[in-house]
Amino acid sequence: MTNRFEQLPRFLAERARLKTLGPAPVLLAHPDWESPAPVVFWMHGRTASKELDPGRYTRWLRAGIAACAIDLPAHGQRRDGRSDDPDQSMDLLAEAVGEIDLIVTALGQEEGVLFDPDRAAIGGMSLGGMVALRRLCDPHPFACAAVEATCGSLTELYFPSDGRDAPWKVAHDPDQVASLDPAAHLDGWRPLPILALHCEADEIIPWKAQRHFLDLLRQHYRSLGADEQLIEVKTFPQTGAKFEHIGFGRFSNDAKNAQTEFLARHLMR
């Protein structure tokens, strides 16, 4: 056991392993390590690590769902100064998007169908959610997705169309933002079930920006004849969390349970 495992609840620690898959350190957790289980590829937010929020993984395991929690570039076991610099977030986003397929492939090579590739989801919070949303704009193997406290319209987030001040005073290159903006690449998005959790008072990623993206996504689903009800949204007016952004505060249990129910509904067949 490492210090990282000692920080985890016993139920999770007994079912978790630390590995490196492709370029990334990951925390793998499996309900029994014997039979195939669906898996969620999960990415944390900026300045955090894959061990964050073990209650999330514990709920998944109890529902029969495995976890592959990924340290984003410059975070966790490969932490460097870029994780603390919000100006670096677009570079880290681009790097992380390019790693996902390497991690998925490496997991299959090491564990076979123990982590069932036909029942895989992708998700993340904040920066990790941006990575997940951008990856979904290109062909992918995922059956569903779950994101929270994030935004899929990066242009609206960093350069608000209504002239209001952006929440982060960062010097992002508009061309780089456009190249990574999920809202600008929806032509490649295949309709799939997705759950978006958000606090309407979020001070870091305003709900208005994410709501704009979800409206665009619904329009995209309708244009393809897909059911826009595949897009599920749950918001909280206020939670008491830090910056109304991290962990949903007093509604943390509600948010985690809603996410687990969504994943089980779409992965446990």
C-alpha positions in Angstrom: 0.0 0.0 0.0 1.2 3.5 -0.8 0.2 6.7 0.9 -2.2 7.3 -2.0 -4.0 4.1 -1.0 -3.9 4.9 2.7 -6.0 8.0 1.9 -8.8 6.0 0.3 -11.7 4.4 2.1 -11.0 0.7 2.9 -13.8 -0.6 0.6 -12.2 1.3 -2.4 -8.6 0.6 -1.5 -9.3 -3.2 -1.4 -10.6 -3.0 -5.0 -8.2 -0.4 -6.4 -4.8 -0.7 -8.1 -2.4 2.0 -9.3 -1.0 1.6 -12.8 0.4 3.5 -15.7 -1.5 3.1 -18.9 0.1 4.7 -21.9 1.3 8.1 -20.8 -0.9 8.4 -17.7 -0.9 7.2 -14.1 -4.4 5.8 -13.4 -6.3 4.5 -10.5 -8.2 1.3 -11.5 -11.0 0.0 -9.4 -13.1 -3.1 -10.2 -16.0 -4.6 -8.4 -14.5 -8.1 -8.1 -11.5 -8.3 -10.5 -13.0 -11.5 -11.8 -15.8 -10.9 -14.3 -16.2 -8.2 -17.0 -17.7 -4.9 -15.7 -18.6 -1.7 -17.4 -16.0 1.1 -16.9 -16.0 4.9 -16.6 -12.9 6.8 -17.8 -13.0 9.7 -15.4 -10.9 12.9 -15.3 -10.6 15.4 -12.4 -10.4 19.2 -12.5 -7.4 21.5 -12.6 -5.0 21.3 -9.6 -6.6 18.0 -8.4 -5.6 14.3 -8.9 -7.2 11.0 -9.7 -7.7 10.2 -6.0 -10.1 13.1 -5.6 -13.6 12.2 -4.4 -13.3 8.5 -3.6 -17.0 8.5 -2.7 -17.8 8.7 -6.4 -15.8 5.6 -7.2 -17.2 3.7 -4.2 -20.8 4.3 -5.4 -19.8 3.1 -8.9 -18.3 -0.1 -7.5 -21.3 -0.9 -5.4 -23.4 -0.5 -8.5 -21.1 -3.0 -10.4 -19.2 -0.3 -12.4 -15.5 -0.1 -12.6 -13.4 3.1 -12.7 -10.4 4.2 -14.6 -9.5 7.5 -13.0 -6.8 9.4 -14.9 -4.2 11.9 -13.7 -4.4 14.7 -16.2 -1.1 16.0 -17.7 0.9 17.9 -15.2 -1.3 16.6 -12.3 -1.2 14.0 -9.6 1.8 11.6 -10.0 3.1 13.7 -12.9 2.5 17.1 -11.3 4.5 20.1 -12.5 4.0 23.8 -12.4 1.6 23.9 -15.2 -1.2 22.6 -13.0 -1.2 25.8 -11.0 -1.2 28.1 -14.0 -4.7 28.7 -15.5 -3.0 30.2 -18.6 -1.8 26.6 -19.3 -5.3 25.0 -19.2 -5.8 24.9 -23.0 -2.4 23.3 -23.6 -3.2 20.7 -20.9 -6.7 20.1 -22.5 -5.2 19.5 -25.9 -2.6 17.1 -24.4 -5.2 15.2 -22.4 -7.5 14.8 -25.4 -4.7 13.2 -27.3 -4.0 10.7 -24.5 -7.5 9.2 -24.1 -7.2 6.7 -26.9 -3.8 5.6 -25.7 -5.2 4.9 -22.2 -8.2 3.1 -23.5 -6.1 0.9 -25.8 -3.5 0.2 -23.0 -6.3 -0.9 -20.6 -7.6 -3.4 -23.1 -4.2 -4.8 -23.7 -3.5 -5.2 -20.0 -6.9 -6.3 -18.7 -8.7 -7.7 -21.7 -12.5 -7.5 -21.3 -12.3 -7.3 -17.5 -13.0 -3.6 -18.1 -15.7 -4.2 -20.8 -14.9 -2.0 -23.9 -18.5 -2.3 -25.1 -19.8 -0.7 -21.9 -17.5 2.2 -21.4 -18.4 5.8 -20.4 -16.3 8.9 -20.3 -16.6 11.9 -18.0 -15.0 14.5 -15.9 -15.4 17.6 -13.8 -14.3 21.1 -14.7 -11.2 20.8 -16.9 -11.6 17.0 -17.1 -15.2 17.6 -18.3 -13.9 19.8 -21.1 -11.5 17.1 -22.1 -14.4 14.5 -22.2 -16.7 16.8 -24.2 -14.0 17.6 -26.8 -13.1 13.9 -27.2 -16.8 13.2 -27.9 -16.6 15.4 -31.0 -14.6 12.7 -32.9 -15.3 9.0 -33.4 -15.1 7.2 -30.1 -16.1 3.9 -28.4 -18.1 5.4 -25.5 -21.7 4.4 -24.7 -22.5 7.4 -22.6 -21.0 10.4 -20.8 -21.3 12.2 -17.5 -19.8 15.7 -16.8 -20.1 18.2 -14.0 -19.1 21.8 -13.3 -17.7 22.1 -16.8 -18.4 23.9 -20.1 -18.6 22.7 -23.7 -18.6 26.2 -25.1 -15.1 27.4 -24.5 -15.5 30.5 -26.7 -18.6 31.5 -24.7 -16.7 30.8 -21.4 -13.6 32.8 -22.2 -15.0 35.4 -24.6 -18.7 35.9 -23.5 -20.9 37.0 -26.3 -22.9 39.4 -24.0 -19.8 41.4 -23.2 -19.7 40.4 -19.5 -16.3 39.8 -17.9 -15.1 36.2 -18.2 -14.7 34.5 -14.8 -11.0 33.8 -15.4 -8.6 36.6 -16.3 -6.5 34.4 -18.6 -4.7 35.1 -21.8 -5.9 32.3 -24.0 -5.3 32.5 -27.7 -8.8 32.7 -29.4 -7.6 30.4 -32.3 -6.5 27.8 -29.8 -9.7 28.0 -27.9 -11.7 27.6 -31.1 -9.7 24.6 -32.1 -10.5 22.9 -28.8 -14.0 24.2 -28.3 -16.6 21.3 -28.4 -19.3 23.7 -29.5 -17.3 24.4 -32.6 -17.0 20.7 -33.5 -20.5 19.3 -33.0 -20.6 18.1 -36.6 -18.6 15.1 -35.4 -20.6 14.5 -32.2 -22.6 11.2 -32.3 -25.7 11.5 -30.2 -25.4 9.5 -27.0 -26.8 9.7 -23.5 -25.1 12.4 -21.5 -25.7 13.8 -18.0 -24.6 17.3 -17.1 -24.5 18.4 -13.4 -24.0 22.0 -12.5 -24.5 24.6 -9.9 -26.3 27.7 -11.2 -24.2 29.9 -8.9 -20.9 28.5 -10.1 -18.3 31.3 -9.9 -15.6 29.5 -11.9 -17.6 28.1 -14.8 -20.9 30.1 -15.1 -24.0 28.0 -15.7 -24.9 30.5 -18.5 -22.0 29.3 -20.6 -22.7 25.6 -20.1 -26.4 26.2 -20.7 -25.5 27.8 -24.0 -23.6 24.6 -25.0 -26.4 22.3 -23.9 -28.8 24.3 -26.1 -26.5 23.9 -29.0 -26.2 20.2 -28.3 -30.0 19.7 -28.2 -30.2 21.5 -31.6 -27.6 19.1 -32.9 -29.5 16.1 -31.7 -32.7 17.4 -33.3 -30.9 18.0 -36.6 -29.9 14.4 -36.7 -33.4 13.1 -35.7 -32.1 12.0 -32.3 -34.0 12.3 -29.1 -32.9 15.4 -27.2 -34.1 13.6 -24.0 -30.8 11.7 -24.2 -29.3 14.9 -22.8 -30.1 14.9 -19.1 -29.4 18.0 -16.9 -29.5 18.4 -13.1 -28.7 21.7 -11.5 -28.6 23.1 -8.0 -29.3 26.8 -7.3 -26.7 27.0 -4.5 -24.7 24.4 -2.7 -22.4 26.0 -0.2 -19.4 24.5 -2.0 -16.2 26.5 -2.5 -16.8 29.0 -5.3 -20.0 27.0 -5.8 -17.9 24.9 -8.1 -16.2 22.1 -6.2 -18.1 19.1 -5.1 -21.7 20.5 -4.8 -21.4 21.1 -1.1 -24.5 20.0 0.8 -25.9 18.4 -2.4 -22.8 16.3 -2.9 -24.6 13.1 -2.1 -27.5 13.9 -4.4 -25.1 14.7 -7.2 -23.1 11.5 -6.8 -26.3 9.4 -6.5 -27.8 10.9 -9.6 -24.6 10.3 -11.6 -24.4 6.7 -10.4 -28.0 6.0 -11.3 -27.5 7.5 -14.8 -24.4 5.4 -15.4 -26.0 2.2 -14.1 -29.0 2.8 -16.3 -26.9 3.0 -19.4 -24.1 0.6 -18.7 -25.5 -2.2 -16.6 -27.2 -4.3 -19.3 
